Amino acid sequence: MRAVLQRVDGASVEVDGEVIGAVTGEGLLALVGVTHEDGPQQAATIARKICELRILEGERSVLDAGAQVLVVSQFTLYGSTKKGRRPSWSAAAPGPVAEPLVEQVVLAIRERGVEVATGRFGAQMRVGLINDGPFTVLVDTDA
């Protein structure tokens, strides 16, 4: 499982012109990708990292700051561009595998008392953000 974490000063996700999830003020946008071998352990690890990494201003975590998180599923994190001119998506888990694992990440973050907004799995989404820093980090559970 992979997550691209962006420190934000506000972020939102729209589907069909309607805002369906948003973070106001300081927080994180977490783009989450799932591969075939992922399971509950990887979901728990990603959720823990999202909550505990000290990447907000002043070396604080989401938990320290009482910040919000916007989680958006993104299968393209497992795209491969090693061959040819078209990315291969074969390393990305199919929807029936990925969707419940992304939901497990969301639930695990909420269980820690963090307010979480989400995108809509499989939808064409428009994500907007103000990247604070800019500060972006990749979290990967792969060995």
For each residue, the residues with C-beta under 8 A, 3 or more apart:
1: 32 33 34 35 38 42 43 45 46 101 105 140 141 142
2: 32 33 35 77 78 138 139 140 141 142
3: 30 31 32 33 46 49 50 77 105 138 139
4: 30 31 74 77 136 137 138 139
5: 28 29 30 49 50 53 55 136 137 138 139
6: 11 28 29 31 129 131 134 135 136
7: 26 28 55 56 57 131 132 133 134 135 136
8: 11 23 26 27 28 29 70 129 130 131 132
9: 25 26 130 132
10: 22 23 24 25 27 129 130
11: 6 8 22 23 27 29 70 127 128 129 130
12: 19 21 22 23 70 127 128 129
13: 19 20 21 22 70 72 117 118 119 120 125 126 127 128
14: 17 18 19 20 125 126 127 128
15: 18 20 119 120 123 124 125 126
16:
17: 14
18: 14 15
19: 12 13 14 22
20: 13 14 15 118 119 120
21: 12 13 70 72 117 118 119
22: 10 11 12 13 19 70 117
23: 8 10 11 12 27 28 29 67 68 69 70 117
24: 10 27 68
25: 9 10 67 68
26: 7 8 9 56 57 65 67 132
27: 8 10 11 23 24 62 67 68 69 70
28: 5 6 7 8 23 50 55 56 62 67 68 69 70
29: 5 6 8 11 23 69 70 72 127 129
30: 3 4 5 50 69 70 71 72 105
31: 3 4 6 72 73 74 77
32: 1 2 3 46 71 72 73 74 77 102 105
33: 1 2 3 73 74 75 76 77 78 92 98
34: 1 38 42 73 75 78 92 93 97 98 101 102
35: 1 2 38 78 91 92 93 142
36: 91 93 97
37:
38: 1 34 35 42 43 93 97 101 141
39: 42 43 101
40: 43 44 101 104
41: 44 45
42: 1 34 38 39 45 46 101 141
43: 1 38 39 40 46 47 101 102 104 105 108
44: 40 41 47 48 104 108
45: 1 41 42 48 49 141
46: 1 3 32 42 43 49 50 105 139 141
47: 43 44 50 51 104 105 108 109 112
48: 44 45 51 52 108
49: 3 5 45 46 52 53 139
50: 3 5 28 30 46 47 53 62 69 71 105 109 139
51: 47 48 61 62 63 69 109 112 114
52: 48 49 61 62 63
53: 5 49 50 61 62 137 139
54: 59 60 61 64
55: 5 7 28 59 61 135 137
56: 7 26 28 59 60 61 62 64 65 67
57: 7 26 60 65 132
58:
59: 54 55 56
60: 54 56 57 64 65
61: 51 52 53 54 55 56 64 65
62: 27 28 50 51 52 53 56 65 67 68 69 114
63: 51 52 66 112 113 114
64: 54 56 60 61
65: 26 56 57 60 61 62
66: 63
67: 23 25 26 27 28 56 62 114
68: 23 24 25 27 28 62 114 115 116 117
69: 23 27 28 29 30 50 51 62 109 114 115 116 117
70: 8 11 12 13 21 22 23 27 28 29 30 116 117 118 119
71: 30 32 50 102 105 106 109 116 117 118 119
72: 13 21 29 30 31 32 118 119 125 127
73: 31 32 33 34 98 99 102 119 121 122
74: 4 31 32 33 77
75: 33 34 78 79 89 92 93 98
76: 33 79 87 89 92
77: 2 3 4 31 32 33 74 92
78: 2 33 34 35 75 89 91 92 93
79: 75 76 87 88 89 91 92
80: 83 87 88 90 91
81: 87 88
82: 88
83: 80 88
84:
85:
86:
87: 76 79 80 81
88: 79 80 81 82 83 91
89: 75 76 78 79 92
90: 80
91: 35 36 78 79 80 88
92: 33 34 35 75 76 77 78 79 89 98
93: 34 35 36 38 75 78 97 98 101
94: 97 98
95: 98 99 121 122
96: 99 100
97: 34 36 38 93 94 100 101
98: 33 34 73 75 92 93 94 95 101 102 121
99: 73 95 96 102 103 121 122
100: 96 97 103 104
101: 1 34 38 39 40 42 43 93 97 98 104 105
102: 32 34 43 71 73 98 99 105 106 121
103: 99 100 106 107
104: 40 43 44 47 100 101 107 108
105: 1 3 30 32 43 46 47 50 71 101 102 108 109
106: 71 102 103 109 110 116 118
107: 103 104 110 111
108: 43 44 47 48 104 105 111 112
109: 47 50 51 69 71 105 106 112 114 116
110: 106 107 113 114 115 116
111: 107 108
112: 47 51 63 108 109
113: 63 110
114: 51 62 63 67 68 69 109 110
115: 68 69 110
116: 68 69 70 71 106 109 110
117: 13 21 22 23 68 69 70 71
118: 13 20 21 70 71 72 106
119: 13 15 20 21 70 71 72 73 123 125 127
120: 13 15 20 123 125
121: 73 95 98 99 102
122: 73 95 99
123: 15 119 120
124: 15
125: 13 14 15 72 119 120
126: 13 14 15
127: 11 12 13 14 29 72 119
128: 11 12 13 14
129: 6 8 10 11 12 29
130: 8 9 10 11
131: 6 7 8 134 135 136
132: 7 8 9 26 57 135
133: 7 136
134: 6 7 131
135: 6 7 55 131 132
136: 4 5 6 7 131 133
137: 4 5 53 55
138: 2 3 4 5
139: 2 3 4 5 46 49 50 53
140: 1 2
141: 1 2 38 42 45 46
142: 1 2 35
143:
